[in-house]
Amino acid sequence: QTIALVGHTGAGKTTIINLLLRFYDPERGRITVDGVDIRDLAPSDLRGLIGFVQQDLFLFTGDIGHNLRLDADISPAEAQLAAQRVGADRFIQRLPSGYGHVLGERGRSLSVGERQLLSFARALARDPRILVLDEATSSVDAEAEALIQQAVGELMRGRTSLVVAHRLSTILHADEILVLHHVEIRERGTHRTLLAQCGLY
């Protein structure tokens, strides 16, 4: 399923993600994956289950192939296939050295949309069971958005996805939308049912 989290700044969206990734533990209650408390999992095992895509992708100095694989057990062919599946291959092949193209500091030579597609390819290459998207499309201009949305659809296919978003297009087709207000879930339902309620959503 795809679950979307919406709400004003400070509503608790990022806190939920920080708890899920165990940047800190809940003071009460618990979070389970397949019935197992995440506190019983080694942090590396937990993060191996989760693909995390943030608004601001960190790119390292080095070539594109390295930035897709980092130190994971992923072959160059698997990284390239992931890039093709999310549409990043189109711009990578136009670069002077393709996947061997060396990026400068933080990948500033790439557009916001291109960096975002690389972040999707990096996540997809690891084939995570759970996908977390944190405002992953909020900085993309309207022209790139159609390509980005297509890539998001490919990335989410067959996975449990948790999406934090302000853009309506990102959450329209979520199985359930949780509306957060003052760190509480105040409403929940599909886009259509929430609109019909004429509430916070």
Beta strands, then each sheet from edge to edge (+ up, - down):
strand 1: 2-6
strand 2: 32-33
strand 3: 36-37
strand 4: 50-54
strand 5: 62-63
strand 6: 102-103
strand 7: 130-134
strand 8: 160-164
strand 9: 176-181
strand 10: 184-189
sheet 1: 4+ 7+ 8+ 1+ 9+ 10-
sheet 2: 2+ 3-
sheet 3: 5+ 6-
end
